[in-house]
């Protein structure tokens, strides 16, 4: 199936490979026109960070950040911060790619831009994503776009193929404190010789399932490694409120891409059609009495 604005046919072979391995790397997928737009906006937030002496709600700065030499770790929820990011994630080629992988429609969850600054951009320790934002199933996937070319020195993301089908690990430390990373004794059991490092040219796309074990090394090069990340789930998959980051999501979270939500939910193999989403009417929900008597809001 040829996707508009994409340079690859996402056929059943690629979909099957994703389902089996838990990841894909699609080289030079995003057009130069999109890359130019995304880089320009990413640079705007670098300029905005020059006035910061500590991290803000939107911009996470790294130790050593100054106005003369900015060092950013992350732009939080870029889809809610600029219309270009919003268009790219919800109407652009990445949205279409998510729908193709998730069965025709998708539900947007969140986005982030990890800058991975030059000369010391921090490592991301081995972890899985699903513990950060649990859903009602394991369909969520994250699609990343390398805004610049990435080689071994720049700390590319590494994945362990097939690990999305295995154990869900405890990301607390041995003192019971949230660490967001796997414990050393669990890492010792991993087949790290099978790690695939996802390098690529500018515009290359990484895709990984939320249960995939993944991480990255520090960026020891003199070049930044900006990676724009967008997370989606299947249309009948929902984030579980009050768990992890699900209570801190931006306004675009929950947006249905390519088709309406039919309010279906599957839990423990049992399917139900849920009540409507009344948030569109200002959050005013009818009582059971009004619903049964067909009273209009």
C-alpha positions in Angstrom: 0.0 0.0 0.0 1.5 3.3 -1.1 1.0 6.0 1.5 0.7 9.6 0.3 3.9 11.7 1.0 5.8 8.6 1.9 8.6 7.1 -0.2 7.9 3.5 0.7 5.2 1.0 0.1 4.0 -0.3 3.5 3.0 -3.8 2.3 2.0 -6.8 4.4 5.6 -8.0 4.5 6.7 -4.9 6.4 3.6 -5.0 8.7 4.3 -8.7 9.5 8.0 -7.9 10.2 6.9 -5.2 12.6 4.5 -7.5 14.4 7.2 -10.2 14.7 10.3 -8.1 15.5 8.6 -5.2 17.3 10.4 -2.5 15.3 11.1 -1.1 11.9 13.7 1.2 10.5 12.7 3.0 7.3 15.5 4.9 5.7 15.0 8.4 4.3 11.2 8.2 4.6 10.4 11.8 5.3 10.6 14.4 2.5 13.1 17.2 2.5 10.1 19.7 2.6 8.8 18.2 5.8 12.3 18.0 7.3 13.0 21.7 6.5 9.8 22.7 8.3 10.4 20.5 11.3 14.1 21.6 11.7 13.1 25.3 11.5 10.5 24.9 14.3 12.9 22.8 16.4 15.5 25.6 16.1 12.9 28.2 17.3 12.6 26.4 20.6 16.4 26.3 21.0 16.4 30.1 20.6 13.5 30.3 23.1 15.6 28.3 25.6 18.3 30.9 25.8 16.3 32.9 28.3 15.9 29.9 30.6 18.0 29.3 33.7 16.0 26.2 34.7 13.7 23.8 32.9 10.2 25.0 32.1 7.0 23.0 31.6 7.7 22.7 27.9 11.5 22.8 27.6 13.8 20.5 29.6 17.3 21.9 29.6 20.5 19.9 30.4 23.1 20.7 33.1 25.5 23.3 31.7 22.9 25.1 29.7 23.6 28.8 29.2 22.1 31.5 26.9 25.4 31.5 24.9 25.6 27.7 24.7 22.1 26.2 25.0 21.8 22.5 25.8 18.4 21.0 25.5 17.3 17.5 26.5 13.6 17.6 25.4 10.7 19.6 24.1 7.7 18.3 25.9 4.5 17.7 23.8 5.6 19.5 20.7 2.3 18.7 19.0 0.7 21.1 21.5 3.4 23.7 21.1 3.4 24.5 17.4 1.0 24.0 14.5 3.7 22.4 12.3 4.3 19.6 14.8 0.5 19.3 15.2 0.0 18.9 11.5 2.8 16.5 11.1 1.6 14.2 13.9 -2.1 14.3 13.2 -2.5 14.8 9.5 1.0 14.2 8.0 2.8 11.2 6.8 3.5 9.8 10.3 -0.2 9.7 11.1 -0.8 7.7 7.9 2.0 5.4 8.8 0.5 4.8 12.3 -2.8 4.0 10.8 -1.3 1.5 8.3 0.4 -0.3 11.1 -2.5 -0.3 13.5 -5.3 -1.5 11.3 -6.7 1.5 9.4 -7.3 4.0 12.2 -5.2 5.1 15.2 -5.5 7.1 18.4 -2.8 9.7 19.1 -1.3 9.6 22.6 1.6 12.0 22.9 4.7 13.5 21.3 8.2 14.7 22.4 11.4 15.9 20.8 14.6 14.6 22.3 17.5 16.8 21.2 20.3 14.5 22.4 22.8 17.4 22.5 26.3 17.2 21.1 29.3 16.3 23.2 27.6 14.5 26.1 23.9 14.1 25.2 22.8 11.7 27.9 22.2 8.0 27.5 18.8 6.5 27.8 19.0 3.3 29.9 17.4 0.1 28.9 13.6 0.3 29.5 10.2 -0.4 28.0 7.6 2.4 27.4 4.4 0.8 28.4 5.1 1.2 32.2 5.3 5.0 31.7 1.8 5.3 30.2 -0.2 2.0 30.5 -3.0 1.3 28.1 -5.8 -1.2 27.9 -3.7 -3.3 25.5 -0.1 -3.5 24.2 -0.8 -2.0 20.8 0.8 1.4 21.4 3.8 2.2 19.2 6.2 5.1 18.9 7.3 6.5 15.5 10.5 8.5 15.6 12.0 10.8 12.9 15.7 11.6 12.8 15.8 15.3 11.9 19.5 14.9 11.0 21.7 11.9 10.0 22.6 9.6 12.9 25.7 7.4 13.1 27.3 5.3 15.8 29.0 8.2 17.6 25.7 10.0 18.1 23.9 7.5 20.4 21.4 6.0 18.0 18.5 4.1 19.6 19.1 0.4 20.1 16.4 -2.3 20.2 16.3 -6.0 21.1 14.3 -7.7 18.3 11.3 -9.7 19.6 11.6 -8.5 23.2 8.2 -6.8 22.9 6.7 -10.3 23.1 8.5 -11.2 26.4 8.5 -10.1 30.0 7.3 -6.7 31.2 9.9 -5.6 33.6 9.9 -3.7 36.8 11.3 -0.2 36.3 11.6 0.6 40.0 15.0 0.4 41.7 15.8 -2.0 44.6 14.7 0.6 47.1 11.2 0.7 45.5 11.8 4.2 43.9 10.8 4.8 40.4 13.9 4.8 38.2 12.4 4.5 34.7 15.0 1.9 33.8 15.5 -1.8 34.1 17.5 -3.1 37.1 21.0 -4.4 36.6 20.1 -8.0 37.4 17.5 -8.0 34.7 19.8 -6.4 32.2 22.3 -9.1 32.8 19.8 -11.6 31.5 19.3 -9.8 28.2 20.7 -10.9 24.9 22.6 -7.7 24.3 24.6 -9.3 21.5 21.3 -9.1 19.5 20.9 -5.4 19.9 20.2 -3.5 16.6 21.3 0.1 16.6 18.9 2.1 14.5 21.2 4.4 12.5 20.0 6.3 9.5 20.1 9.4 7.2 18.1 12.5 7.9 14.4 11.7 7.5 14.8 8.1 8.5 12.0 6.7 10.7 12.2 4.4 13.6 9.1 2.4 14.9 9.0 0.4 18.1 6.3 -1.3 20.1 5.7 0.0 23.6 6.9 -3.3 25.1 10.2 -3.3 23.2 13.3 -3.2 25.3 15.3 -0.2 24.0 17.8 2.5 25.0 20.7 4.6 23.6 24.2 5.5 24.4 25.5 9.1 25.1 26.1 11.3 22.1 29.9 11.7 22.1 30.0 13.5 18.7 30.1 17.2 18.0 26.6 17.0 16.3 23.2 16.9 17.9 20.8 14.0 17.4 17.3 15.5 17.4 14.7 12.7 17.4 11.0 13.7 17.0 8.8 11.0 18.6 5.0 10.4 18.3 3.1 7.7 20.0 -0.2 6.1 18.8 -2.4 3.2 19.8 -5.0 1.1 18.1 -8.4 2.8 17.8 -9.9 0.5 20.6 -6.9 1.0 22.9 -7.1 3.6 25.7 -4.6 5.1 28.2 -5.5 4.2 31.8 -5.9 7.4 33.8 -4.0 8.2 36.9 -1.2 5.8 36.0 2.2 7.2 35.0 2.2 10.1 32.5 -1.4 9.5 31.4 -2.6 12.1 33.8 -0.3 14.8 32.3 -1.2 14.5 28.6 -1.7 17.5 26.3 -4.8 18.6 24.6 -4.3 16.6 21.4 -4.1 13.3 23.3 -6.9 11.0 22.3 -7.3 12.5 18.8 -8.7 9.8 16.5 -6.9 9.7 13.1 -8.5 8.5 10.0 -12.0 7.5 11.0 -14.4 7.9 13.9 -14.1 6.3 17.3 -16.8 3.7 17.7 -16.3 3.6 21.5 -15.3 0.0 21.4 -13.2 -1.5 24.2 -11.8 -5.0 24.7 -10.7 -6.1 28.2 -9.7 -9.7 29.0 -11.1 -10.9 25.8 -14.5 -9.3 26.4 -15.8 -6.6 24.1 -18.1 -3.7 25.0 -19.4 -0.6 23.3 -19.0 2.2 25.7 -21.1 5.3 26.3 -20.3 8.4 24.1 -17.4 10.7 24.8 -19.3 13.7 26.3 -16.2 15.9 26.5 -17.2 17.4 23.1 -20.3 18.8 24.8 -18.3 20.6 27.5 -18.1 17.5 29.7 -21.8 17.6 30.6 -23.0 14.0 30.8 -26.7 13.0 31.0 -27.9 11.1 34.0 -29.2 7.6 33.5 -32.7 9.0 33.9 -32.2 11.5 31.1 -30.6 8.9 28.8 -33.3 6.4 29.3 -36.0 9.1 28.7 -34.2 10.3 25.6 -33.8 13.8 27.0 -31.5 16.1 25.0 -28.6 17.9 26.8 
